[in-house]
Amino acid sequence: MATESTPEQNNNRRSAPGGAGAKSTRRQNAEKGFVASKGLREKMQAVLVDLLELQLQGKQAHWNVVGHNFRDTHRQLDEIIDAAREFSDTVAERMRALHAIPDGRSDTVAATTTLPEFPQGEIDTAETVDLITARLEATVATIREVHDPIDDEDPTSADVLHAVLEKLEQFAWMVSAENRKPARS
């Protein structure tokens, strides 16, 4: 079930400093083929920055998680980090295939991500589970927000996003299960 984004969610996205961001390449000596519209470039860029930020925040959590069930949480964070790294590379390479320039610079990521800032210092495992679940869900929300318009213009790029959605939603379920209590019938 697709959800509509609210104006409030749309206002969470910042613009990159100095007008930086995804742009088209020159077509000098470039292969012929599909060229992404400005809207498609911007939507893929939005996904890219949230995946990069998820990777960075996952690493911050990985280094600073402490407490009960540390080892399992530490290892699960590694899985999320590896997936986010792979997905961000896939999205960036898809952008290049569409003659768009991905912008993964740290200032661009920090300025344009929709993920909230991760707390500093050591964090208890239970709190880390909740924080990472929220960041997984925020990344999923970005992808779901742009998915249908991307699918309308470029089903192949939408297929890339399908794989990302499937895995991130699975991670969100698995991570959040750590803090859940069984439902009583």
Wavefront OBJ file of the C-alpha trace (Angstrom):
o trace
v 0.000 0.000 0.000
v 1.598 3.252 -1.142
v 1.433 6.245 1.131
v 1.290 9.852 0.061
v 4.027 12.108 1.375
v 2.913 15.033 3.442
v 4.110 18.615 2.871
v 5.863 18.278 6.225
v 7.876 15.274 4.955
v 8.773 17.117 1.764
v 10.062 20.050 3.827
v 12.472 17.736 5.664
v 14.720 17.582 2.616
v 17.334 20.297 2.474
v 18.990 21.543 -0.681
v 22.693 20.988 -1.172
v 25.088 23.824 -0.378
v 26.194 25.980 -3.282
v 23.597 24.518 -5.614
v 25.498 21.233 -5.748
v 23.701 18.059 -6.589
v 22.966 15.583 -9.332
v 23.383 17.023 -12.806
v 23.505 15.684 -16.336
v 26.795 14.793 -17.956
v 27.916 16.195 -21.274
v 27.106 13.785 -24.017
v 30.592 14.039 -25.586
v 31.578 10.578 -26.765
v 28.863 9.125 -24.524
v 26.876 6.091 -25.494
v 23.411 6.788 -26.796
v 20.455 5.828 -24.692
v 17.961 6.924 -22.122
v 18.773 10.209 -20.389
v 17.205 10.878 -17.001
v 15.018 13.936 -16.631
v 15.845 16.477 -13.929
v 13.066 15.011 -11.769
v 14.396 11.463 -12.097
v 17.933 12.633 -11.284
v 16.715 14.460 -8.180
v 14.671 11.497 -6.962
v 17.545 9.055 -7.413
v 19.862 11.552 -5.674
v 17.446 11.687 -2.710
v 17.645 7.905 -2.372
v 21.427 7.972 -2.715
v 22.003 10.475 0.100
v 19.735 8.610 2.512
v 21.524 5.321 1.753
v 24.912 6.966 2.297
v 23.724 8.511 5.557
v 22.266 5.169 6.688
v 25.666 3.605 6.100
v 27.441 6.333 8.109
v 24.968 6.281 10.972
v 25.061 2.488 11.022
v 28.832 2.644 11.438
v 28.499 5.228 14.235
v 26.064 2.901 16.008
v 28.326 -0.110 15.362
v 31.288 1.574 17.035
v 29.360 2.858 20.044
v 26.726 0.262 20.915
v 27.057 -1.234 24.407
v 24.997 -3.443 26.656
v 22.921 -6.602 26.658
v 23.112 -8.580 23.408
v 26.007 -6.409 22.213
v 27.601 -8.991 19.935
v 24.451 -9.778 17.950
v 23.558 -6.093 17.598
v 27.132 -5.245 16.568
v 27.082 -7.948 13.876
v 23.610 -7.043 12.620
v 24.740 -3.439 12.213
v 27.580 -4.705 9.999
v 25.020 -6.404 7.740
v 23.016 -3.178 7.435
v 26.160 -1.129 6.733
v 27.308 -3.553 4.025
v 23.878 -3.551 2.376
v 23.592 0.256 2.485
v 27.077 0.557 0.947
v 26.199 -1.877 -1.839
v 22.817 -0.242 -2.491
v 24.292 3.259 -2.610
v 26.833 2.074 -5.168
v 24.103 0.432 -7.249
v 21.962 3.601 -7.186
v 24.947 5.825 -8.066
v 25.945 3.558 -10.943
v 22.358 3.519 -12.205
v 22.438 7.318 -12.150
v 25.634 7.283 -14.226
v 24.001 4.902 -16.701
v 21.268 7.538 -17.101
v 23.832 10.320 -17.719
v 23.350 11.823 -14.254
v 26.103 12.801 -11.831
v 25.625 11.319 -8.341
v 26.702 13.611 -5.503
v 27.930 11.674 -2.488
v 30.083 14.397 -0.970
v 29.817 14.571 2.806
v 28.516 18.163 2.812
v 25.813 17.247 0.287
v 24.789 14.152 2.239
v 24.665 16.052 5.540
v 22.720 18.930 4.004
v 20.134 16.900 2.077
v 19.427 13.680 3.968
v 16.046 13.113 5.579
v 17.551 10.959 8.345
v 17.739 12.610 11.765
v 21.153 13.171 13.322
v 22.508 10.186 15.258
v 23.321 10.802 18.940
v 26.929 11.073 20.058
v 28.633 8.682 22.491
v 27.884 5.198 23.734
v 24.322 4.020 23.207
v 22.590 1.106 24.921
v 21.658 -1.793 22.634
v 17.916 -1.343 23.154
v 18.108 2.350 22.243
v 20.392 1.548 19.302
v 17.787 -0.902 18.012
v 15.125 1.814 18.108
v 17.414 4.443 16.543
v 18.497 2.181 13.681
v 14.935 0.999 13.078
v 13.838 4.646 12.747
v 16.636 5.322 10.253
v 15.822 2.228 8.217
v 12.168 3.304 8.134
v 13.138 6.870 7.130
v 15.208 5.542 4.235
v 12.332 3.271 3.200
v 9.964 6.278 3.346
v 12.223 8.228 0.973
v 12.311 5.330 -1.471
v 8.548 4.792 -1.302
v 7.958 8.543 -1.801
v 9.908 8.589 -5.072
v 9.190 5.076 -6.315
v 5.994 5.597 -8.300
v 7.165 8.725 -10.150
v 10.438 6.922 -10.947
v 8.494 3.866 -12.150
v 6.434 6.089 -14.463
v 9.577 7.420 -16.139
v 12.029 4.542 -15.813
v 10.836 1.089 -14.720
v 14.409 -0.200 -14.682
v 15.410 2.292 -11.981
v 12.235 1.380 -10.090
v 13.346 -2.267 -10.222
v 16.615 -1.269 -8.554
v 14.585 0.402 -5.804
v 12.439 -2.726 -5.352
v 15.480 -4.732 -4.288
v 16.551 -2.002 -1.878
v 13.068 -1.736 -0.367
v 12.765 -5.477 0.150
v 16.037 -5.718 2.065
v 15.667 -2.523 4.123
v 12.136 -3.456 5.192
v 13.402 -6.895 6.180
v 16.181 -5.294 8.230
v 13.688 -2.942 9.919
v 11.499 -5.900 10.901
v 14.433 -7.985 12.141
v 16.113 -5.163 14.072
v 12.886 -3.938 15.686
v 11.997 -7.493 16.762
v 14.848 -7.269 19.277
v 12.794 -4.868 21.438
v 9.298 -6.246 20.750
v 7.202 -8.174 23.223
v 5.068 -11.065 21.928
v 1.492 -10.184 21.058
v -1.070 -11.968 23.222
v -4.098 -13.538 21.567
l 1 2 3 4 5 6 7 8 9 10 11 12 13 14 15 16 17 18 19 20 21 22 23 24 25 26 27 28 29 30 31 32 33 34 35 36 37 38 39 40 41 42 43 44 45 46 47 48 49 50 51 52 53 54 55 56 57 58 59 60 61 62 63 64 65 66 67 68 69 70 71 72 73 74 75 76 77 78 79 80 81 82 83 84 85 86 87 88 89 90 91 92 93 94 95 96 97 98 99 100 101 102 103 104 105 106 107 108 109 110 111 112 113 114 115 116 117 118 119 120 121 122 123 124 125 126 127 128 129 130 131 132 133 134 135 136 137 138 139 140 141 142 143 144 145 146 147 148 149 150 151 152 153 154 155 156 157 158 159 160 161 162 163 164 165 166 167 168 169 170 171 172 173 174 175 176 177 178 179 180 181 182 183 184 185
